[in-house]
């Protein structure tokens, strides 16, 4: 994939992440209002709400790493600079 495509994907995922974080705040507020009548908390609701948020965060972070080329150090680079081979020394007798 090209860098431009990764940049567009990273921007789209980051915007989606911002909207999803706002939805998470709304869910947490409504959860707090419902807890008054229910009495006990169910952690499964919170887990299923956070899973998509973590997934989009991971994908967005991975796309930003590709855009800024942070994941590939110079040692693992596909570009190889070849050093000239040393000339063989004349045999001594």
C-alpha positions in Angstrom: 0.0 0.0 0.0 1.2 3.5 -0.7 2.0 6.1 1.9 -0.8 8.3 0.8 -3.3 5.5 1.2 -2.0 4.8 4.7 -2.2 8.5 5.5 -5.9 8.7 4.4 -6.6 5.5 6.4 -4.9 6.9 9.5 -6.8 10.2 9.3 -10.1 8.4 8.8 -9.5 6.0 11.7 -8.4 8.9 14.0 -11.6 10.8 13.2 -13.6 7.7 13.8 -11.7 7.2 17.1 -12.7 10.7 18.2 -16.3 10.1 17.5 -16.2 6.7 19.2 -14.6 8.2 22.3 -17.5 10.6 22.5 -19.9 7.7 22.2 -18.0 5.9 25.0 -18.5 9.0 27.3 -22.2 8.9 26.5 -22.5 5.2 27.3 -20.6 5.7 30.6 -23.0 8.5 31.6 -26.1 6.5 30.8 -24.6 3.5 32.6 -24.1 5.6 35.7 -27.8 6.8 35.5 -29.0 3.2 35.2 -26.9 1.9 38.0 -28.9 3.9 40.5 -32.0 1.7 39.9 -30.2 -1.6 39.3 -27.9 -1.7 42.3 -24.9 -3.7 40.9 -22.4 -3.2 38.1 -22.0 -5.6 35.2 -18.4 -5.3 33.9 -19.3 -7.2 30.7 -21.2 -4.1 29.4 -18.1 -2.0 29.7 -15.8 -4.6 28.1 -18.0 -4.9 25.1 -18.1 -1.1 24.8 -14.4 -0.7 25.0 -13.4 -3.5 22.6 -14.2 -1.5 19.4 -12.4 1.5 20.8 -9.3 -0.5 21.4 -9.5 -2.1 18.0 -9.7 1.2 16.2 -7.0 2.7 18.4 -4.7 -0.2 17.4 -5.4 0.2 13.7 -5.0 4.0 13.7 -1.7 3.7 15.6 -0.4 1.1 13.1 -1.3 3.3 10.2 0.4 6.3 11.8 3.5 4.2 12.3 3.5 3.3 8.6 3.0 6.9 7.6 5.9 8.2 9.6 8.1 5.1 8.8 8.8 4.5 12.5 8.5 0.7 12.4 11.6 0.0 10.3 15.0 0.8 11.7 17.9 1.4 9.3 19.2 -2.1 9.9 16.0 -3.7 8.7 15.6 -1.4 5.8 15.2 -2.9 2.3 17.7 -0.4 0.9 21.2 -1.9 1.1 24.3 0.1 0.6 27.1 -2.1 -0.6 30.6 -1.4 0.6 33.3 -2.1 -1.9 35.0 -5.4 -1.5 38.6 -5.2 -0.2 41.2 -6.0 -2.8 43.0 -9.3 -2.2 46.5 -8.9 -0.9 49.3 -10.3 -3.0 50.5 -13.7 -1.7 53.8 -13.4 0.2 56.6 -15.9 -0.2 
